Amino acid sequence: MAADYGKPEKRPVGKMVVYGMFSTIFYALLLSHQGLITAYFTRGALYAALPIAAAFACSFVHGGFTNYFWSVLGIEAKKKSIRTRPEVERTYDRERPQPQPRVRARL
């Protein structure tokens, strides 16, 4: 008897290719125009936000590509089920032991 595995999952190959192209273009522009980028990033004032914006953009595009790359390969994060603990009534009426004073004499 053949096992019924259901429909195969669709792989996001198209999204991976698009994000891969954007990532490649982003890095190519970044490396080919280093002088211009350095000139703008080092001006100060409001231009100081440009390196931060560039880092966020690079992270977003590269992270999207990496996510779809692993999905296309079939590697997914393990999904944990959420378990709830039964509520336990706690009593805090016990006495806590007090530390005993010690005398340390050296002869």
Buried (B, 14 or more C-beta within 10 A) or exposed (E): EEEEEEEEEEEBEEBBEBBBEBBEEBEEEEEEEEEEBEEEBEEEEEEEEBEEEBEEEBEBBBEBBBBBBEBBEEEEEEEEEEEEEEEEEEEEEEEEEEEEEEEEEEE
